[in-house]
Structures are given as C-alpha cells and as structure tokens.
Amino acid sequence: MTARVIIVGAPRSGSGKTTITLGLLRAFRRRGLVVRAAKAGPDYIDPAFHAAATGTASVNLDSWAMPPEYLGALLRQAAEGADLLVIEAAMGLFDGVGDVAGRRGAAADIAARFGIKVALVLDVTGQGQTVGAVACGFVHYDPAVGIAGVIANRVASTRHRNLAEQSVSGIGLPLLGALMRDGAPNLPERHLGLVQAREHANLEVLLESLADAIERDLDLDAILDAATPLAVTPPLAPVAALPPPGQRIALAWDEAFSFVYPHMLREWRDAGTEIARFSPLADEAPAHDCDICWLPGGYPELHAGRLASASHFLSGLRSFAQHRPVHGECGGFMVLGQSIEDAAGTAHEMAGLMDHRTSFARRKLNLGYREATLLIDCPLGPQGTVLRGHEFHYATITPGEDAPLAMLADGLGQPLGAAGGQRKLVTGTFFHAIARQTG
C-alpha cells in the first residue's frame, strides 16, 4: 500500500471543510497525483462533489454504522492504487453519538484507529492569537488523534495571517496555509446540505477556481508531507455492507433520485449484479426484465409536479410492483405513497402503492443515526437482520394501514418504535441503510 492519507477536520460544520477539501483534491490532481476522496459519516452530496473533483467515485467511512472489520476493508479499498486519499470529516472532528470507543461515528474515530493525521481547518473570523488556543485544545483533547497542522480559513489580511501563524507555531504546530476571506467561491446550499453536484452547470469552472485559491494560499508540499502512509491489514474474508437484492436492479437515477451510497453500488457490481438506471423525471419506467426496482432518496419534493405528471413512469412502476419487489428509501418511500404535499401546500398524486402521505407544508426535521431490525423478509435482508444507517428529512407523514417494515432505535439505542411500511411486494422507509451488523 503506497497511498498517503489525511483527514480534513474542523471544530464544527460551516468551517470550510468542503471548500478546502475540493480545492485540495483538484489541486493535487493537477500535479499529476492519483487522488481519491472519502467522507466520514453519512452524506450523499459531498461525495458527488469529491467524484467530480477527482474523476473517481468517493466513499463514505462511518465508524458507528460500519462494523470495524468492514470499515478497515473499505478504507483499504478506497486507497488502492492512489497516491493520496483525502478524507473529509463531518460536523466537528470529535462529534458523534454514544460512548463506545471507536464507534461513535466521529472522524476522530477513524484518525485514532488507523493512525491518520488531521489537517485542522479553523475559521479565524474575529480571532487573532485565540487561534492558537483553539488548536491547542485539539492537540491535547485526545492523544490518539494527531493534528498535522492548521489551515486558517476566512483570513482577512496578511497581518491577520501572521497573527494566526504566530499563535499556532507557539504550540508547535505548522500553519499549512491561510485561505483569504474572499479567496474562494461559495458553494450554494439548500435544506439537506449543498446543492447537488449534478445541478451545477459550471461545476468544472468552480472546481478550477477552488484549486486556484488553494494553490495560491496553501502549502501543498507541507500538506502532502503531513499525510500518513496507510497500512491497513486486509480482512480474513470479504465483508459486504448490504448483499444485492437481485441479479438485475432497476435503479431510479436523476435529479430527484440520487442518494445511493457508492460502497453499495460498487459491491453490487462486484457481485455480478447489473444496475439498470432509469429516470422518472424523463418519464421512464423500470425495465420489466429486472428482478427488483429500487427508488433511492433525493429531492422528489422539488419535482413533485413533474413526477405526478410522469404517467409512463407511474403506470410502469405500478405494473412492475404486481410481480416484482419495489423498495423505496426516504424520497423513494415518499413517491411510493399516495401523495406529496409541497411547501406551497399543493398535494401531488404519487404511485399509490403504499398508504401513507407526506407533506413539506408542515416541515419537521428528522435527523440522526438509526438502527433497524427487520420485521419481515425484504430487499434489505431477511427478517431479524440488524442494519445501521441514518434518517435525514424534513417531511411529516400521515401513516396508513400498511404493515411496518422494521423496529427502529436511535444512535444511543433508545427505541423509536415501528417504522416504514410493507404492502404485498412493495416496501419502503425513511431509513437509509449503510451497513448490516455482523457478529
């Protein structure tokens, strides 16, 4: 294994991790390095930007949802053939759930378990010498988590940069760079995070601009030197996150349906499964020679009117469900129901294959890790299978009479009750599966 790896972490969300990660990925790629990327924790949107910046699929690494042996195997696979692997942390570096050491879902778990150093991104707005005090706290909070240096973000001036450098050098850390306040373009956001990569008409221009800023303001040689050579022992036997639910899978894939974890798609393909993508927004139906139809999450609420008028898609989906399984996750689950009410209060008729209705006119944030125990045999696995994943949506639901799919608990193990639904060959849930639990 020749790859070097580094984690880009920060004290909190909004510090600039994604901006700096994307700029680093493209800047190192410009140098001719084989660059790979990963995201610590549950996230669909950032990995799509990583893929655009590197030209290769990114991957999620989640210490809470993924069993340790699987996490190591996935990390090793992500770094295979690369010169550099950059892992973007989620939220704050130490943020996670519970008190099980190494399985809290924090990027710090990955840093400690695999000996990977962290480039600490600090938003220095309104700070001078205090930057060193903040960095000092990160250095000493957990001795198992090594801090390689500081990247100062949103720096106002050369004097401001010098103050930051003096303060961090005073505690023995190098300043790996200082991104000026107006030095990089902003990434637009919406209610589940960044606007999706596929929606940026000028994404290449954006990535090149980010790389320009990173090359100007950061010390790429120092960052590369700080990256840790990766040494991960391969598992004794292959471990799968979620076995393929069929030999040929009809996968909805467009601006409304795109939240599928790359590690699952790769494993399904490696197992010999054929993925047949179709676009509901283009009024395409699932191919009837497929074994199963999978409707992933995404933003169907933003396209509810188009989906309601996609008669070929809806009739084809209903026909498919008469003879073959259909499963929906989050946004896909919404579309399987009776209707979606948009933010303006207009109800749009959906597939009607399940009994529930969802609404965005009465928004409520549902966010957190989830552990699901399946109550029935379904595309996620046989009855009794335990899966870990997450839930992240703003929809409210009016439940119907469908049988429940799973019993849920939160990240701390507190019971949340029955969730999801099943009617004949159709199943769905707001729960996004990341990995089954083994042992």
ChimeraX attribute file (.defattr): number of C-alpha atoms within 10 A of each C-alpha:
attribute: neighborCount
match mode: 1-to-1
recipient: residues
	/A:1	14
	/A:2	13
	/A:3	21
	/A:4	21
	/A:5	27
	/A:6	26
	/A:7	30
	/A:8	26
	/A:9	32
	/A:10	28
	/A:11	19
	/A:12	18
	/A:13	14
	/A:14	12
	/A:15	22
	/A:16	22
	/A:17	26
	/A:18	23
	/A:19	19
	/A:20	22
	/A:21	26
	/A:22	26
	/A:23	26
	/A:24	27
	/A:25	28
	/A:26	26
	/A:27	25
	/A:28	21
	/A:29	19
	/A:30	14
	/A:31	9
	/A:32	9
	/A:33	15
	/A:34	19
	/A:35	28
	/A:36	28
	/A:37	29
	/A:38	23
	/A:39	25
	/A:40	26
	/A:41	27
	/A:42	24
	/A:43	21
	/A:44	23
	/A:45	20
	/A:46	24
	/A:47	24
	/A:48	20
	/A:49	23
	/A:50	29
	/A:51	19
	/A:52	19
	/A:53	28
	/A:54	22
	/A:55	15
	/A:56	15
	/A:57	19
	/A:58	27
	/A:59	29
	/A:60	26
	/A:61	29
	/A:62	26
	/A:63	25
	/A:64	27
	/A:65	28
	/A:66	25
	/A:67	19
	/A:68	17
	/A:69	16
	/A:70	23
	/A:71	21
	/A:72	22
	/A:73	19
	/A:74	22
	/A:75	23
	/A:76	19
	/A:77	15
	/A:78	21
	/A:79	25
	/A:80	15
	/A:81	14
	/A:82	18
	/A:83	20
	/A:84	26
	/A:85	26
	/A:86	23
	/A:87	28
	/A:88	30
	/A:89	28
	/A:90	26
	/A:91	20
	/A:92	17
	/A:93	25
	/A:94	22
	/A:95	16
	/A:96	21
	/A:97	16
	/A:98	12
	/A:99	9
	/A:100	10
	/A:101	10
	/A:102	17
	/A:103	19
	/A:104	23
	/A:105	27
	/A:106	24
	/A:107	31
	/A:108	27
	/A:109	25
	/A:110	27
	/A:111	21
	/A:112	16
	/A:113	15
	/A:114	17
	/A:115	18
	/A:116	26
	/A:117	24
	/A:118	29
	/A:119	24
	/A:120	25
	/A:121	25
	/A:122	24
	/A:123	23
	/A:124	22
	/A:125	15
	/A:126	11
	/A:127	13
	/A:128	19
	/A:129	17
	/A:130	15
	/A:131	22
	/A:132	23
	/A:133	15
	/A:134	14
	/A:135	22
	/A:136	18
	/A:137	10
	/A:138	19
	/A:139	20
	/A:140	12
	/A:141	10
	/A:142	12
	/A:143	10
	/A:144	17
	/A:145	24
	/A:146	18
	/A:147	23
	/A:148	24
	/A:149	24
	/A:150	28
	/A:151	29
	/A:152	28
	/A:153	24
	/A:154	21
	/A:155	24
	/A:156	17
	/A:157	12
	/A:158	11
	/A:159	11
	/A:160	20
	/A:161	21
	/A:162	15
	/A:163	17
	/A:164	26
	/A:165	24
	/A:166	17
	/A:167	22
	/A:168	22
	/A:169	14
	/A:170	14
	/A:171	13
	/A:172	12
	/A:173	19
	/A:174	18
	/A:175	25
	/A:176	23
	/A:177	23
	/A:178	30
	/A:179	25
	/A:180	20
	/A:181	16
	/A:182	11
	/A:183	19
	/A:184	20
	/A:185	13
	/A:186	11
	/A:187	13
	/A:188	10
	/A:189	10
	/A:190	8
	/A:191	9
	/A:192	15
	/A:193	12
	/A:194	15
	/A:195	15
	/A:196	20
	/A:197	19
	/A:198	15
	/A:199	9
	/A:200	13
	/A:201	9
	/A:202	10
	/A:203	15
	/A:204	13
	/A:205	11
	/A:206	19
	/A:207	23
	/A:208	17
	/A:209	18
	/A:210	25
	/A:211	26
	/A:212	17
	/A:213	21
	/A:214	28
	/A:215	18
	/A:216	15
	/A:217	18
	/A:218	20
	/A:219	15
	/A:220	17
	/A:221	10
	/A:222	15
	/A:223	20
	/A:224	15
	/A:225	12
	/A:226	20
	/A:227	21
	/A:228	20
	/A:229	18
	/A:230	20
	/A:231	16
	/A:232	15
	/A:233	11
	/A:234	15
	/A:235	12
	/A:236	8
	/A:237	8
	/A:238	9
	/A:239	17
	/A:240	19
	/A:241	23
	/A:242	20
	/A:243	16
	/A:244	22
	/A:245	19
	/A:246	18
	/A:247	15
	/A:248	20
	/A:249	23
	/A:250	23
	/A:251	22
	/A:252	26
	/A:253	21
	/A:254	18
	/A:255	19
	/A:256	23
	/A:257	23
	/A:258	22
	/A:259	23
	/A:260	22
	/A:261	19
	/A:262	16
	/A:263	21
	/A:264	19
	/A:265	16
	/A:266	13
	/A:267	17
	/A:268	23
	/A:269	14
	/A:270	11
	/A:271	13
	/A:272	12
	/A:273	17
	/A:274	17
	/A:275	17
	/A:276	16
	/A:277	18
	/A:278	18
	/A:279	17
	/A:280	25
	/A:281	23
	/A:282	13
	/A:283	16
	/A:284	18
	/A:285	25
	/A:286	26
	/A:287	19
	/A:288	16
	/A:289	12
	/A:290	19
	/A:291	17
	/A:292	25
	/A:293	29
	/A:294	25
	/A:295	28
	/A:296	24
	/A:297	27
	/A:298	24
	/A:299	20
	/A:300	23
	/A:301	21
	/A:302	13
	/A:303	14
	/A:304	23
	/A:305	19
	/A:306	15
	/A:307	23
	/A:308	19
	/A:309	15
	/A:310	18
	/A:311	16
	/A:312	15
	/A:313	22
	/A:314	25
	/A:315	13
	/A:316	17
	/A:317	22
	/A:318	19
	/A:319	14
	/A:320	22
	/A:321	19
	/A:322	13
	/A:323	13
	/A:324	16
	/A:325	20
	/A:326	28
	/A:327	24
	/A:328	27
	/A:329	26
	/A:330	26
	/A:331	26
	/A:332	26
	/A:333	28
	/A:334	29
	/A:335	31
	/A:336	29
	/A:337	25
	/A:338	19
	/A:339	23
	/A:340	30
	/A:341	21
	/A:342	22
	/A:343	15
	/A:344	10
	/A:345	12
	/A:346	15
	/A:347	20
	/A:348	20
	/A:349	19
	/A:350	22
	/A:351	20
	/A:352	16
	/A:353	23
	/A:354	26
	/A:355	18
	/A:356	22
	/A:357	24
	/A:358	25
	/A:359	24
	/A:360	20
	/A:361	17
	/A:362	15
	/A:363	15
	/A:364	13
	/A:365	12
	/A:366	13
	/A:367	12
	/A:368	15
	/A:369	24
	/A:370	27
	/A:371	27
	/A:372	27
	/A:373	21
	/A:374	22
	/A:375	18
	/A:376	17
	/A:377	12
	/A:378	20
	/A:379	22
	/A:380	21
	/A:381	18
	/A:382	13
	/A:383	14
	/A:384	14
	/A:385	18
	/A:386	20
	/A:387	27
	/A:388	25
	/A:389	23
	/A:390	23
	/A:391	20
	/A:392	18
	/A:393	21
	/A:394	18
	/A:395	25
	/A:396	18
	/A:397	17
	/A:398	11
	/A:399	15
	/A:400	13
	/A:401	11
	/A:402	15
	/A:403	18
	/A:404	19
	/A:405	23
	/A:406	26
	/A:407	19
	/A:408	24
	/A:409	18
	/A:410	20
	/A:411	21
	/A:412	14
	/A:413	12
	/A:414	11
	/A:415	14
	/A:416	13
	/A:417	12
	/A:418	17
	/A:419	19
	/A:420	22
	/A:421	25
	/A:422	21
	/A:423	15
	/A:424	15
	/A:425	17
	/A:426	22
	/A:427	26
	/A:428	32
	/A:429	22
	/A:430	22
	/A:431	27
	/A:432	24
	/A:433	24
	/A:434	25
	/A:435	25
	/A:436	23
	/A:437	17
	/A:438	15
	/A:439	3
